[in-house]
Amino acid sequence: MASRDKIVGWFRGIWGSLFRVGWPGTDKDRAASMISSFFLHIHSAKVRPHTLRFSYSLGLGLISLFLFLILIVTGVALMLYYTPEPSEAYRSMKDLQFVVTFGTVLRNMHRWAAHGMVLVVFLHMCRVFFTGAYKPPRQFNWVVGVVLFILTLGLSFTGYLLPWDQLAYWAITVGTNIAGYAPVIGEPIKYLLLGGNAIGAGTLLRFYVLHCVILPVAALWLVGLHIWRVRKDGGLSAPPSPVPAPIEEIAGGQFPASTRSYGLMALADRPALPVVEADPDETVMSWPHLLFREVLLLLIVLVVLHGVALLFNAPLEEIANPTHTPNPAKAPWYFLGLQELVSFSAFMGGVLVPALAVLALVLLPYLDSKSKGVGVWFAPERRLANVIFGVLVAVTVVLTLIGTFFRGPSWLWVWPWS
């Protein structure tokens, strides 16, 4: 019996060294479990109920994070079967398709998660804007989010070339040509990306290193900074607190009308009275209210992504052929709006519009710093800003759809059903 108790105590000692708080049964234990856990301490012990409402945030920030983590896991697995050399890259794709067990599903999950992350990060930025969540004290975190969106585009763009098929080869050709339209720095940037004057072995190696090492490390660091700033800036934005009651109501109406005020100055020379402030936001424990919602959302993302990966295969055309140019050659779908503009003006689509868009997004929280309309979808106080931003988003979506479905050979207009 003594030996049994000794063994049980030994295992409990191991468990206690890993998890300092057991399954929390009280609010004190729940708070301690959040603080003592390496993975959970980025949460506050308590959150406002507003944070838990799916209708407010739509879970877009969490979905972006989950997709990024899925991309890391699937990407590391794909690296085990991939050779970044033109004569072997396409063969690696074929091995994944026909030789590696579940290789097709693995590649499909990585491909659709990458496209999904671009879309979800874009929608997340739209959500932040339409709820005014970029305003003080969250200005810098908005800028971090803008940089993360650019990194997300870079991650997807650099991964686009790795299959080394016709679709990838010519999409990267168009994309780097768009970058080359920038005056002075355009051609050096294009040469730096390609490792020469044309796509070749050096290009594939550079894109592989960018996609698998440099950009993921930068994105992972910025994601950590972004989440940390969310916590330090007071969590998700919320509607303003209720306005305090008038002082004449607080004091039982004993002051004359001439001294009635919503401030405390009228009480400066009066006998001390109890001050009643606006009720603070009700808070709930992060465990289990927030954590269980996060776990549920992760499961939904995994189920949906698995379903898409099983139903739809990632495209893989014939091996890249520099001598056979498809007509039309299109950039990746998230750059098709710029390609549509480039078809009218290379300077406008390749330089002016993207530069102004990034500059406007970075300066936005510092130019629009009034606190009105924070934490409310489409607040009436921000009607003009919402309309302008909504129109720009709509134009971006329309140009992308036109480039995707309505452009045919020689970039002429075609109807997708004809």
Secondary structure, 3 states (H helix, E strand, C coil): CHHHHHHHHHHHHHHHHHCCCCCCCCHHHHHHHHHHCCCCCCCCCEECHHHHCHHHHCCHHHHHHHHHHHHHHHHHHHHCCCCCCHHHHHHHHHHHHHCCCCHHHHHHHHHHHHHHHHHHHHHHHHHHHHCCCCCCCCHHHHHHHHHHHHHHHHHHHHHHCCCCEHHHHHHHHHHHHHHCCCCCCHHHHHHHHHCCCCCCHHHHHHHHHHHHHHHHHHHHHHHHHHHHHHHHCCCCCCCCCCCCCCHHHHCCCCCCHHHCCCCCHHHCCCCCCCCCCCCCCCCEEHHHHHHHHHHHHHHHHHHHHHHHHHHCCCCCCCECCCCCCCCCCCCCHHHHHHHHHHCCCHHHHHHHHHHHHHHHHHHHHHHCCCCCCCCCCCCHHHHHHHHHHHHHHHHHHHHHHHHHHCECHHHCECCCCC
